[in-house]
Amino acid sequence: MNALHGFLVSAPQSGSGKTTVSLAIMAALMRQGEVVAPFKCGPDFIDPGYHRLVTGSPSINLDAWMCPEEFVRETFAASLTGGAIAVIEGVMGLFDGIGASSRDGSSAQIASITGAPVVLVVNARGMAASAAALVKGFAGFDPQIRIGGVIFNNVGSEHHAQLLRDALASHCAEIPCFGCIPRDEALAIPSRHLGLVTAEDNPLADEFIERLAAMAERCLDLEGLKGLAIVSPEAAVCTQTSGSDEPAVTVAVARDQAFCFMYEDNLRLLREAGAELLFFSPLEDAALPPDIHGIYLPGGYPELYADKLGKNVGMKDSLRTAVAADMPVYAECGGFVYLTEGIDASGNQSSADFVGIFPVRCRMLPRRKALGYREVELTESALIGTKGAVVRGHEFHYSEIGPMPERVGRCYQVSRKGVVLGEEGFHVRNCLGSYIHQHFGSNRTIAASFVTACREYR
């Protein structure tokens, strides 16, 4: 077994500073010349964008509810090449998953699957010895989870820091303290209605990243962190291909400020199925790229760029022509919204006319419309699989569409925790749209089916 190094950054609860600490460690390791392999637990799209910004490498989502455990091991192992140090940013609290389970959908589940030790970020504001009691409880909660060390955040003074170190040494001598981070509001990352601001909208100035790295070098034991070992059998990296001698098909993938939410594994699986990916911008490009055989419109924030998207008549006409020609088009969440007739004015949201494939309009709501994991069973064969296929994904949006006319087909039966929510997965000609972000790793037939449809169109 080769020696692999890395760790999972988690916390007792949300709001403890996982993202700031993870980015600071990544930035400091990069400045030392290390190769960092970034990962994110759960379905989140925003944190991986910041990981990519700091490390220059795609950040991979690890989610064992959406994907089988063997797929999680495979994708984790496939990304640990060239002596890279794995830095996995957790989600919520360490043991917080679906319902009361400490495993399903939790950071602890990913730590168990990957064999990564946990670095616990404890918000120590207002605590001294109680912080050690908290750490002791976490360390003994699940014997399969290794607490590799602790970082105390929001520390008020050097005296406070010493109290925390002494308490940890007295009560949890086997768990090292990797550092104490003082309170510093200047290191906060802006938030927005879907969580943090995306890296595309808030690209983090070089000075900010340097400040993060300097903080980590000053406050953290980076050598100790680099020494943390991943203890698990090596996963076999199974790369699937299309199994055909036919030339690859070209799939145009929207990627810009408005469309930036996609799982990196989805792109990898499309390539492995035989697709060459060509990125384009619905915001900036006047038309779709030439000589393409399929289109992937992922999620994002089209409402923030509604005016510019609405005025890009060339791109809208190009998409309408592609759909009319029966080119395979798969659109999810923001990409699906872009294919509706448009978005209506509400609150601070201005109205705009979009592509118009789906005969409904959208509106933004002051409260979140939907959040959570979704399971989809195909009620008829579609671009992403055959009837009866089951795929998993996640839904998170503040918009809603008007009533979809009955003449528009539906091919999804959507459920949450075994409760059927209704029909979705709208299709017009060879175009499939949905609010659900499907993870192609949940069912390998998704990428293969879509590429096959593109090949048939070609």
Steps between C-alpha positions, in 0.01 A plus 500: 500500500645836395513774760229756438471821697206723566216578737138605524427844648184480707339665801245438775249721317449727203641851528822390673727619218559184294515681166737774617729248672495263201585779257774632728663157524473446125652842428787444744578154363497635145739777603734230635499330161277209598246344265153526655208278399184683620171328580163600642260280698141515384321656203625859542622685187626825650786385723660293219518818292713661770713188528572517126582869527759441775655175376459524124350148503138385467341417834311171508173449689496187717144397583414146608125561500485602137772255390591141595786465747719327241457800269606736781813291561573490129468873441703576814781267398497626141571855620789410731787494254849644496541510877206734546378580851126450528311781672133409537266772623213355699135596506297614804611336824717188484218254579213699346342312211153403392266505797639360825754275328865578576608342172260544207603814312743614772866602502561206735379264229754644255776478761417133550489421127823683411694420817581867549568625854283788619637841593232648724452878478355616831348845536655576839336836555394511866651158585807371684496152660155440351667489159702197614183331624342556159803353320504199735137432423556515125809279522308226681172518311586265210799264527531486120570874480851620582535852638846585371520836670324821596511861382346756734336790316383843621758509779491824699863535618824312554389432856177349365702291258720365779195405707365304205830322433544410869144370531538283188836363620354417842186322382580381144876453502490274195341772282739774385410866473595618152455865588286785629354756260423846639178682422535690174190629324716595200523129412123455471362397160178678388172308513193510278161332487641167380789503745838648419548722198634298208868521409391636160326797663750546783832375359695579820780749443855368496562708813216320680637157407847610611351615830340159546827324424696728734248437778536124457879520500495716811232319699496136388735202518515435127767231534279312743206527262709379206602197705144373545463171317200352324453146625294295261558238232576648162194521283522358154454780251251370247477723197210416274500590134231505238603154375472620139747569222278781376646851520412698807201729494532864600286629784478876558499580873388842626753642746517863607386722787134413444553125454764370738334226708602157373658193652851445367429126498216562254751646257745215561233236441387669178859491374536135600178423311653642182420872503737783421390801705500849355423782746304807394344807660130584458591842641780590260478280189279603210404142415565138587834353391492339153506125435353388832275201564354577843461775759533496880356803682590470871374702794605841620359847553325601174277737699801715586586535132145498365529825307820401319376150428170638370675744267728234349258430216756310292558239770127459564432451127786252478356292785150506349642377169687218674189381683291523182758278330460239778851546635525341848482774765522433874428794733480511877393767749640831371547348154137386507385849604695643205298278264164631628327804350667726752500642848242742637568816699471460877660695781846602375481254210449650155315312229668343200406275209699178467515219241137386519530124447284429804172699489512640855652799673691511829498732795736542794364448851603672824533158664670183387273287282680165525802347672617143539591168348273355234458154352365474148349199327460532125138434410596480133825478309677831462834657414657381824374143520232242438164463670537378857853634548560667837730800536576730792569868531435818695260792474562854628333810356305814581303515176182331390339444163139550405276200424658290226247425222390135479626479142857513633622150585618391845743213554602528869325371810675694775521385861663611823568250779258259335217754471388571143508875429353490151590498134779704346766457231334701224583423139432673171625314193852381598541760777478396867472759777473471877564688822698200632880489480562136410829344605603277210697284745171389656432289191765450234239459228431876512815615322501201265135554404551869431811437288316226310220746422761749376658232282161409353435865425837525328 
